[in-house]
Amino acid sequence: MPLFHVHVDAIVRRGEEILIMKRAMGAMTGAWYIPGGSLEENESPEDGLRREIREETQLEVESARLFRVWEYRQDESTPAVGITFICDVAPDAEPQINEEHSAARWVTAAYYRERFFTEEAMAALAENPIAVKLVEGVRGVLDAYLAEEAESR
C-alpha cells in the first residue's frame, strides 16, 4: 500500500476558457472538476497528466506548466498530493469524454469559481471532511489561477 496517493490534474485552457467535466462515478458523482486522475507507477507527473487528459477527453495538450502542488486526503487513512498543471489546447479543440464523465464544457475560470465554489457549496459538504478538504484544494488552485490571470492583465 502506498504511503500517499498522487493525483495529477490540469486547468486545460482553450483561449480564455477552461475545461470542466461532470463526474459520472465515484464519491464525487455529479460534481464539476478539471480533468485529471491518479498517477501510475513509474510515470512522471507530466506524462501522467497527458495520459489522463487523453483518456478522459481524447485531447492532446500543446503545453504543460507545473502550477501548484497541494494536499488533501484520498480517504480516512490515505493522505494525498495533488499536482496541478496549466495546459493549452488548440482553439478548435472539443473533448470526447469517456465513461468517467457525463458532460464537459468550456467556461471562464471566474464563472467556475463563482458557480461551484461558493461558501454555500462548501457548507453543503460540511459533514464529509474528506470532500471538504478536496474541494478546498481545488478552490485554492482556482483562486491562485484567477490571481495569476489578474496580475498578467
Buried (B, 14 or more C-beta within 10 A) or exposed (E): EEEEBBBBBBBBBBEEBBBBBBBBEEEBEEBBBBBBBEBEEEBEBBBBBBBBBBEBBEBEBEEBEEBBEBEBBBEEEEBBBBBBBBBBBEEEBEBEBEEBBEEBBBBEBEEBBEEBBEEEEBEEBEEEEBBBBBBBBBBBBBEBBBEEEEEEE
